[in-house]
Amino acid sequence: VQLQASGGGLVQAGGSLRLSCAARGRTLGSWNMGWFRQAPGKEREFATGISWSGGHTNYADSVKGRFTISRDIDTVYLQMNSLKPEDTAVYYCAAARRYSYLADEYDYWGQGTLVTVSS
């Protein structure tokens, strides 16, 4: 499945952004979806995931209470509120056959979208 992420940009601390990740030419179907992020000079890390049915979600402690993942038939969303400078990163969406927080479990990745939070 081809994934297209969008919605990144520059925002001030305390602001909000909504990222989208669309499956190109098809639905997300039974894929479990996740958002990962990679800050400059750091390793890629799990931010949040949602099961194929939408019935299960999980969040990294660093984003819990501020980020919300959701999905519909062909798009997964990441609503990010109360953004902090440390949220600055390239955000990647990914699809996995198994519901997981491990990057190695994900089979397909979007191209990434840059989020920059200024202080």
DSSP file (Angstrom, degrees, kcal/mol; ACC not computed):
  #  RESIDUE AA STRUCTURE BP1 BP2  ACC     N-H-->O    O-->H-N    N-H-->O    O-->H-N    TCO  KAPPA ALPHA  PHI   PSI    X-CA   Y-CA   Z-CA
    1    1 A V              0   0    0      0, 0.0     2,-0.5     0, 0.0    94,-0.1   0.000 360.0 360.0 360.0 135.3    0.0    0.0    0.0
    2    2 A Q        -     0   0    0     22,-0.4    22,-2.6   106,-0.1     2,-0.4  -0.788 360.0-159.1 -93.1 132.0    1.3    3.5   -0.9
    3    3 A L  E     -A   23   0A   0     -2,-0.5     2,-0.5   106,-0.4   108,-0.5  -0.910   8.6-164.9-116.6 137.6    1.0    6.1    1.8
    4    4 A Q  E     -A   22   0A   0     18,-2.4    18,-2.5    -2,-0.4     2,-0.3  -0.955   9.4-162.6-124.7 111.3    1.0    9.8    1.4
    5    5 A A  E     +A   21   0A   0     -2,-0.5     2,-0.3    16,-0.2    16,-0.2  -0.685  18.5 157.7 -94.3 146.8    1.5   12.0    4.5
    6    6 A S  E     +A   20   0A   0     14,-2.5    14,-2.6    -2,-0.3   107,-0.1  -0.959  33.1  75.9-154.8 169.3    0.6   15.7    4.6
    7    7 A G        +     0   0    0     -2,-0.3    11,-0.3     1,-0.3    -1,-0.1   0.350  57.3 134.8 107.5  -5.0   -0.2   18.5    7.0
    8    8 A G        +     0   0    0     12,-0.1     2,-0.3     9,-0.1    -1,-0.3  -0.185  21.4 123.1 -70.4 169.7    3.2   19.3    8.5
    9    9 A G  E     -d  115   0B   0    105,-0.7   107,-2.8   104,-0.1     2,-0.5  -0.987  59.3 -51.7 167.6-167.4    4.4   22.9    8.9
   10   10 A L  E     +d  116   0B   0     -2,-0.3     2,-0.3   105,-0.2   107,-0.2  -0.859  53.3 165.6-102.1 130.6    5.6   25.5   11.3
   11   11 A V  E     -d  117   0B   0    105,-2.6   107,-2.5    -2,-0.5     2,-0.1  -0.987  34.3-112.0-143.4 151.1    3.6   26.3   14.4
   12   12 A Q  E >   -d  118   0B   0     -2,-0.3     3,-2.3   105,-0.2    71,-0.2  -0.473  50.3 -82.5 -79.8 154.8    4.3   28.1   17.7
   13   13 A A  T 3  S+     0   0    0    105,-2.5    71,-0.2     1,-0.3    -1,-0.1  -0.299 120.0  29.6 -54.9 137.1    4.5   26.3   21.0
   14   14 A G  T 3  S+     0   0    0     69,-3.2    68,-0.6     1,-0.3    -1,-0.3   0.256 100.2 114.5  92.1 -11.0    1.1   25.6   22.3
   15   15 A G    <   -     0   0    0     -3,-2.3    68,-2.3    68,-0.2     2,-0.3  -0.089  58.3-121.6 -84.3-174.0   -0.5   25.4   18.9
   16   16 A S        -     0   0    0     65,-0.2     2,-0.3    66,-0.2    65,-0.2  -0.922  20.5-179.0-131.9 153.2   -2.1   22.6   17.0
   17   17 A L  E     - B   0  80A   0     63,-2.1    63,-3.2    -2,-0.3     2,-0.5  -0.981  15.8-146.7-144.5 153.4   -1.6   20.7   13.7
   18   18 A R  E     - B   0  79A   0    -11,-0.3     2,-0.3    -2,-0.3    61,-0.2  -0.976  14.3-161.3-124.1 118.6   -3.4   17.9   12.1
   19   19 A L  E     - B   0  78A   0     59,-2.8    59,-2.3    -2,-0.5     2,-0.3  -0.708   4.6-161.2 -94.8 148.6   -1.5   15.4   10.0
   20   20 A S  E     -AB   6  77A   0    -14,-2.6   -14,-2.5    -2,-0.3     2,-0.4  -0.947   9.3-167.6-127.2 151.0   -3.1   13.1    7.4
   21   21 A C  E     -AB   5  76A   0     55,-1.8    55,-2.4    -2,-0.3     2,-0.4  -0.917  14.1-167.8-139.9 110.8   -1.9    9.9    5.8
   22   22 A A  E     -AB   4  75A   0    -18,-2.5   -18,-2.4    -2,-0.4     2,-0.6  -0.775  22.7-128.3-104.6 142.9   -3.9    8.7    2.8
   23   23 A A  E >   -A    3   0A   0     51,-2.4     3,-0.8    -2,-0.4     2,-0.5  -0.796  34.3-126.9 -83.9 120.6   -3.7    5.3    1.1
   24   24 A R  T 3  S-     0   0    0    -22,-2.6   -22,-0.4    -2,-0.6     3,-0.1  -0.574  80.0 -11.7 -78.3 118.8   -3.2    6.1   -2.5
   25   25 A G  T 3  S+     0   0    0     -2,-0.5     2,-0.3     1,-0.1    -1,-0.2   0.541 128.0  50.1  77.9   6.8   -5.7    4.5   -4.8
   26   26 A R  S <  S-     0   0    0     -3,-0.8    -3,-0.2   -24,-0.2     2,-0.2  -0.962  84.3 -92.0-160.6 174.3   -7.1    2.1   -2.2
   27   27 A T        -     0   0    0     -2,-0.3    47,-0.3     1,-0.1     3,-0.1  -0.489  32.7-117.6 -90.2 166.6   -8.5    1.9    1.3
   28   28 A L    >   +     0   0    0     45,-2.5     3,-2.2     1,-0.2    46,-0.1   0.719  53.5 169.9 -74.4 -21.3   -6.6    1.2    4.4
   29   29 A G  T 3   -     0   0    0     44,-0.7    -1,-0.2     1,-0.3    -3,-0.0  -0.182  64.2 -12.1  53.2-125.2   -8.6   -2.0    4.8
   30   30 A S  T 3  S+     0   0    0     -3,-0.1     2,-0.3     2,-0.1    22,-0.3   0.169  99.1 126.6 -97.6  16.9   -7.3   -4.3    7.5
   31   31 A W    <   -     0   0    0     -3,-2.2     2,-0.3    21,-0.2    66,-0.2  -0.578  56.3-136.2 -76.9 134.4   -3.9   -2.5    8.0
   32   32 A N  E     -E   96   0B   0     64,-2.8    64,-3.0    -2,-0.3     2,-0.3  -0.720  28.7-148.0 -81.9 140.9   -3.0   -1.4   11.5
   33   33 A M  E     +EF  95  50B   0     17,-2.4    17,-3.0    -2,-0.3     2,-0.3  -0.847  18.9 179.3-121.5 149.6   -1.6    2.1   11.3
   34   34 A G  E     -EF  94  49B   0     60,-2.3    60,-2.1    -2,-0.3     2,-0.5  -0.973  21.0-140.5-142.8 158.1    1.1    4.0   13.2
   35   35 A W  E     +EF  93  48B   0     13,-3.0    12,-2.6    -2,-0.3    13,-1.8  -0.988  24.0 179.3-116.7 129.3    2.7    7.4   13.4
   36   36 A F  E     -EF  92  46B   0     56,-3.1    56,-2.9    -2,-0.5     2,-0.3  -0.810   8.7-156.6-118.9 164.2    6.4    7.6   14.1
   37   37 A R  E     -EF  91  45B   0      8,-2.6     8,-3.1    -2,-0.3     2,-0.4  -0.995   8.5-159.9-144.1 152.0    8.7   10.6   14.3
   38   38 A Q  E     -E   90   0B   0     52,-2.2    52,-2.3    -2,-0.3     6,-0.2  -0.946  10.9-158.9-135.1 113.1   12.4   11.3   13.9
   39   39 A A    >   -     0   0    0      4,-0.5     3,-2.3    -2,-0.4    50,-0.2  -0.504  44.5 -75.0 -84.4 157.5   13.9   14.4   15.4
   40   40 A P  T 3  S+     0   0    0      0, 0.0    -1,-0.1     0, 0.0     3,-0.1  -0.296 118.8   4.1 -54.8 127.0   17.2   15.8   14.1
   41   41 A G  T 3  S+     0   0    0      1,-0.3     2,-0.3    -3,-0.1    -2,-0.0   0.537 114.5 100.6  76.7   6.9   20.1   13.7   15.3
   42   42 A K  S <  S-     0   0    0     -3,-2.3    -1,-0.3     1,-0.0     2,-0.1  -0.787  75.2-100.4-122.2 165.6   17.8   11.2   17.0
   43   43 A E        -     0   0    0     -2,-0.3    -4,-0.5     1,-0.1     2,-0.1  -0.429  48.1 -90.4 -79.3 157.8   16.4    7.7   16.2
   44   44 A R        -     0   0    0     -6,-0.2     2,-0.3    -2,-0.1    -6,-0.2  -0.458  50.7-166.6 -66.3 138.4   13.0    7.2   14.8
   45   45 A E  E     -F   37   0B   0     -8,-3.1    -8,-2.6    -2,-0.1     2,-0.2  -0.949  24.0-105.7-132.5 151.1   10.5    6.7   17.6
   46   46 A F  E     +F   36   0B   0     -2,-0.3   -10,-0.2   -10,-0.2     3,-0.1  -0.520  33.6 171.8 -71.1 135.8    6.9    5.4   18.0
   47   47 A A  E     -     0   0B   0    -12,-2.6    13,-2.7     1,-0.4     2,-0.3   0.750  60.2 -26.1-108.3 -50.7    4.4    8.2   18.6
   48   48 A T  E     -FG  35  59B   0    -13,-1.8   -13,-3.0    11,-0.2    -1,-0.4  -0.990  51.3-160.2-163.8 156.8    1.0    6.4   18.3
   49   49 A G  E     -FG  34  58B   0      9,-2.1     9,-1.8    -2,-0.3     2,-0.4  -0.974   2.4-159.9-143.4 158.6   -0.8    3.5   16.7
   50   50 A I  E     -FG  33  57B   0    -17,-3.0   -17,-2.4    -2,-0.3     7,-0.2  -1.000  24.1-119.1-140.4 137.9   -4.4    2.5   15.9
   51   51 A S    >   -     0   0    0      5,-2.7     3,-1.1    -2,-0.4   -20,-0.1  -0.218  35.5-101.4 -72.2 166.2   -5.7   -1.0   15.1
   52   52 A W  T 3  S+     0   0    0      1,-0.3   -21,-0.2   -22,-0.3    -1,-0.1   0.821 124.1  45.3 -59.5 -32.3   -7.3   -1.8   11.8
   53   53 A S  T 3  S-     0   0    0    -23,-0.1    -1,-0.3     3,-0.0    18,-0.1   0.628 108.3-122.8 -85.0 -13.9  -10.8   -1.6   13.3
   54   54 A G  S <  S+     0   0    0     -3,-1.1    -2,-0.1     2,-0.2    17,-0.1   0.441  83.6 113.9  84.2  -0.4  -10.0    1.7   15.2
   55   55 A G        +     0   0    0      1,-0.1     2,-0.4    -5,-0.1    -3,-0.1   0.652  69.7  48.2 -81.1 -14.9  -11.0    0.0   18.4
   56   56 A H        +     0   0    0      2,-0.0    -5,-2.7    -5,-0.0     2,-0.3  -0.987  60.4 168.6-129.9 136.2   -7.5    0.1   19.9
   57   57 A T  E     -G   50   0B   0     -2,-0.4     2,-0.3    -7,-0.2    -7,-0.2  -0.970   7.8-172.6-136.6 154.3   -5.1    2.9   20.2
   58   58 A N  E     -G   49   0B   0     -9,-1.8    -9,-2.1    -2,-0.3     2,-0.4  -0.992   5.2-160.2-147.1 156.1   -1.8    3.5   22.1
   59   59 A Y  E     -G   48   0B   0     -2,-0.3   -11,-0.2   -11,-0.2     2,-0.1  -0.963  24.9-111.3-136.2 145.0    0.4    6.4   22.7
   60   60 A A    >>  -     0   0    0    -13,-2.7     3,-1.7    -2,-0.4     4,-1.3  -0.473  37.9-116.0 -66.4 149.0    4.0    7.1   23.7
   61   61 A D  T 34 S+     0   0    0      1,-0.3     3,-0.2     2,-0.2    -1,-0.1   0.831 112.9  64.4 -57.7 -32.1    4.1    8.7   27.1
   62   62 A S  T 34 S+     0   0    0      1,-0.2    -1,-0.3     3,-0.0   -15,-0.1   0.703 114.8  28.5 -67.9 -19.2    5.6   11.8   25.5
   63   63 A V  T X> S+     0   0    0     -3,-1.7     4,-2.2   -16,-0.2     3,-2.2   0.479  86.3 126.6-118.6  -6.2    2.5   12.5   23.5
   64   64 A K  T 3< S+     0   0    0     -4,-1.3     4,-0.1     1,-0.3   -16,-0.0  -0.284  80.0  16.0 -60.1 133.9   -0.2   11.0   25.7
   65   65 A G  T 34 S+     0   0    0      2,-0.4    -1,-0.3     1,-0.1     3,-0.1   0.272 125.9  58.4  87.4 -11.7   -3.0   13.5   26.4
   66   66 A R  T <4 S+     0   0    0     -3,-2.2    15,-2.1     1,-0.2     2,-0.3   0.680  97.7  55.2-117.7 -33.3   -1.9   15.9   23.6
   67   67 A F  E  <  -C   80   0A   0     -4,-2.2    -2,-0.4    13,-0.2     2,-0.4  -0.791  59.6-167.3-106.3 147.3   -2.1   13.8   20.4
   68   68 A T  E     -C   79   0A   0     11,-2.4    11,-2.9    -2,-0.3     2,-0.4  -0.987   5.2-157.6-135.6 126.2   -5.0   11.8   19.1
   69   69 A I  E     +C   78   0A   0     -2,-0.4     2,-0.3     9,-0.2     9,-0.2  -0.810  21.6 159.9-100.2 142.5   -4.9    9.2   16.3
   70   70 A S  E     -C   77   0A   0      7,-1.6     7,-3.1    -2,-0.4     2,-0.3  -0.941  15.6-160.6-150.8 170.5   -8.0    8.4   14.3
   71   71 A R  E     -C   76   0A   0     -2,-0.3     5,-0.2     5,-0.3     2,-0.2  -0.994   9.0-170.5-153.4 155.6   -8.9    6.8   11.0
   72   72 A D        -     0   0    0      3,-2.6   -44,-0.2    -2,-0.3     3,-0.1  -0.607  59.4 -62.3-129.5-160.7  -11.5    6.4    8.4
   73   73 A I  S    S+     0   0    0      1,-0.2   -45,-2.5    -2,-0.2   -44,-0.7   0.797 128.7   6.1 -61.9 -31.0  -11.8    4.1    5.3
   74   74 A D  S    S+     0   0    0    -47,-0.3   -51,-2.4   -46,-0.1     2,-0.4   0.363 120.4  58.7-135.7   7.9   -8.8    5.5    3.5
   75   75 A T  E     -B   22   0A   0    -53,-0.2    -3,-2.6    -3,-0.1     2,-0.4  -0.998  53.7-155.2-142.1 142.6   -7.0    8.0    5.8
   76   76 A V  E     -BC  21  71A   0    -55,-2.4   -55,-1.8    -2,-0.4     2,-0.3  -0.950  20.9-156.8-114.1 141.9   -5.4    8.0    9.2
   77   77 A Y  E     -BC  20  70A   0     -7,-3.1    -7,-1.6    -2,-0.4     2,-0.4  -0.816  14.6-159.8-119.3 153.5   -5.1   11.3   11.1
   78   78 A L  E     -BC  19  69A   0    -59,-2.3   -59,-2.8    -2,-0.3     2,-0.6  -0.902   8.8-164.1-133.3 106.3   -3.0   12.7   13.9
   79   79 A Q  E     -BC  18  68A   0    -11,-2.9   -11,-2.4    -2,-0.4     2,-0.6  -0.809  10.2-167.3 -88.5 121.0   -4.4   15.6   15.8
   80   80 A M  E     +BC  17  67A   0    -63,-3.2   -63,-2.1    -2,-0.6     2,-0.3  -0.946  10.1 174.1-117.1 117.0   -1.6   17.3   17.7
   81   81 A N        +     0   0    0    -15,-2.1   -65,-0.2    -2,-0.6   -66,-0.2  -0.746  59.3  23.8-115.9 164.6   -2.4   19.8   20.4
   82   82 A S  S    S-     0   0    0    -68,-0.6    -1,-0.2    -2,-0.3   -66,-0.2   0.902  84.6-160.3  48.9  48.5   -0.4   21.7   22.9
   83   83 A L        -     0   0    0    -68,-2.3   -69,-3.2    -3,-0.2   -68,-0.2  -0.256   7.8-158.7 -65.9 146.5    2.7   21.3   20.7
   84   84 A K    >   -     0   0    0    -71,-0.2     3,-2.3   -70,-0.1     4,-0.3  -0.845  31.8-110.0-121.0 156.7    6.1   21.7   22.3
   85   85 A P  G >  S+     0   0    0      0, 0.0     3,-1.8     0, 0.0    32,-0.4   0.847 117.7  63.3 -55.0 -32.8    9.5   22.5   20.7
   86   86 A E  G 3  S+     0   0    0      1,-0.3   -47,-0.0   -47,-0.0    -3,-0.0   0.572  88.6  69.7 -72.0  -6.4   10.5   18.9   21.5
   87   87 A D  G <  S+     0   0    0     -3,-2.3    -1,-0.3     2,-0.0     2,-0.2   0.535  70.0 121.5 -82.2  -7.0    7.8   17.7   19.1
   88   88 A T    <   +     0   0    0     -3,-1.8     2,-0.3    -4,-0.3    28,-0.2  -0.401  41.2 108.8 -59.8 123.6    9.8   19.0   16.2
   89   89 A A  E    S- H   0 115B   0     26,-1.9    26,-2.9    -2,-0.2     2,-0.6  -0.971  74.9 -83.1-177.0 167.9   10.5   16.1   13.9
   90   90 A V  E     -EH  38 114B   0    -52,-2.3   -52,-2.2    -2,-0.3     2,-0.5  -0.866  47.7-146.3 -87.9 127.5    9.7   14.5   10.6
   91   91 A Y  E     -EH  37 113B   0     22,-3.1    22,-2.1    -2,-0.6     2,-0.4  -0.841  14.8-168.4-102.8 130.6    6.5   12.5   11.1
   92   92 A Y  E     -E   36   0B   0    -56,-2.9   -56,-3.1    -2,-0.5     2,-0.3  -0.941  10.6-150.6-118.7 136.3    6.0    9.2    9.3
   93   93 A C  E     -E   35   0B   0     -2,-0.4    17,-2.8   -58,-0.2     2,-0.3  -0.768  22.3-178.2 -97.4 154.7    2.9    7.2    8.9
   94   94 A A  E     -EI  34 109B   0    -60,-2.1   -60,-2.3    -2,-0.3     2,-0.4  -0.985  20.2-136.8-152.2 156.9    3.2    3.4    8.5
   95   95 A A  E     -EI  33 108B   0     13,-2.4    12,-2.4    -2,-0.3    13,-1.6  -0.951  21.2-179.2-122.7 138.0    1.1    0.3    7.9
   96   96 A A  E     -EI  32 106B   0    -64,-3.0   -64,-2.8    -2,-0.4    10,-0.2  -0.973  33.4-141.9-136.9 148.3    1.5   -3.0    9.6
   97   97 A R  S    S+     0   0    0      8,-0.5     2,-0.4    -2,-0.3    -1,-0.1   0.810  96.0  51.6 -74.8 -29.9   -0.2   -6.4    9.5
   98   98 A R  S    S-     0   0    0      7,-0.5     2,-0.6   -66,-0.1    -1,-0.1  -0.876  94.3-114.2-108.8 141.4    0.3   -6.7   13.3
   99   99 A Y        +     0   0    0     -2,-0.4     2,-0.3     2,-0.0   -48,-0.1  -0.624  61.9 143.0 -72.2 116.3   -0.8   -4.1   15.8
  100  100 A S        -     0   0    0     -2,-0.6   -50,-0.1   -50,-0.1    -4,-0.0  -0.977  59.8-143.9-155.9 158.5    2.5   -3.0   17.2
  101  101 A Y  S    S+     0   0    0     -2,-0.3     2,-0.5   -52,-0.1   -55,-0.2   0.319  76.0 103.0-104.4   2.9    4.6   -0.1   18.5
  102  102 A L    >   -     0   0    0      1,-0.1     3,-1.7   -57,-0.1     4,-0.3  -0.764  66.5-146.1 -93.5 127.1    7.8   -1.6   16.9
  103  103 A A  G >  S+     0   0    0     -2,-0.5     3,-1.8     1,-0.3    -1,-0.1   0.843  97.7  63.2 -58.3 -35.2    9.0    0.0   13.7
  104  104 A D  G 3  S+     0   0    0      1,-0.3    -1,-0.3    -3,-0.0    -2,-0.0   0.703  94.7  61.7 -65.2 -18.4   10.3   -3.4   12.4
  105  105 A E  G <  S+     0   0    0     -3,-1.7    -8,-0.5    -9,-0.1    -7,-0.5   0.587  85.5  94.2 -82.2  -9.8    6.7   -4.6   12.4
  106  106 A Y  E <   -I   96   0B   0     -3,-1.8   -10,-0.3    -4,-0.3     3,-0.1  -0.706  51.5-172.8 -93.5 133.5    5.6   -2.0    9.9
  107  107 A D  E     +     0   0B   0    -12,-2.4     2,-0.4    -2,-0.4   -11,-0.2   0.783  66.9  36.3 -94.9 -31.7    5.6   -3.0    6.2
  108  108 A Y  E     -I   95   0B   0    -13,-1.6   -13,-2.4  -106,-0.0     2,-0.4  -0.967  63.9-166.4-131.4 142.6    4.9    0.2    4.4
  109  109 A W  E     -I   94   0B   0     -2,-0.4  -106,-0.4   -15,-0.2   -15,-0.2  -0.962  15.8-132.1-130.3 142.8    5.9    3.8    5.1
  110  110 A G        -     0   0    0    -17,-2.8  -106,-0.2    -2,-0.4     3,-0.1  -0.276  37.2-102.2 -78.7 177.6    4.9    7.2    3.9
  111  111 A Q        -     0   0    0   -108,-0.5   -19,-0.1     1,-0.1  -107,-0.1   0.581  60.5-113.0 -83.4 -10.6    7.4    9.8    2.9
  112  112 A G        -     0   0    0    -19,-0.1     2,-0.4     1,-0.1   -20,-0.2   0.180  18.6-131.9  92.6 146.5    7.3   11.9    6.0
  113  113 A T  E     - H   0  91B   0    -22,-2.1   -22,-3.1  -107,-0.1     2,-0.4  -0.998  22.4-122.1-137.2 134.7    6.1   15.3    6.8
  114  114 A L  E     - H   0  90B   0     -2,-0.4  -105,-0.7   -24,-0.2     2,-0.5  -0.604  21.9-170.5 -85.3 128.9    8.1   17.9    8.7
  115  115 A V  E     -dH   9  89B   0    -26,-2.9   -26,-1.9    -2,-0.4     2,-0.5  -0.980   4.2-173.8-115.2 124.5    6.6   19.5   11.9
  116  116 A T  E     -d   10   0B   0   -107,-2.8  -105,-2.6    -2,-0.5     2,-0.6  -0.978   4.7-166.8-122.1 123.5    8.5   22.4   13.4
  117  117 A V  E     -d   11   0B   0     -2,-0.5     2,-0.3   -32,-0.4  -105,-0.2  -0.938  10.2-154.1-113.0 118.0    7.4   23.9   16.7
  118  118 A S  E      d   12   0B   0   -107,-2.5  -105,-2.5    -2,-0.6    -2,-0.0  -0.637 360.0 360.0 -92.2 148.5    9.0   27.2   17.6
  119  119 A S              0   0    0     -2,-0.3    -1,-0.1  -107,-0.2  -107,-0.1   0.443 360.0 360.0 -90.0 360.0    9.4   28.4   21.2
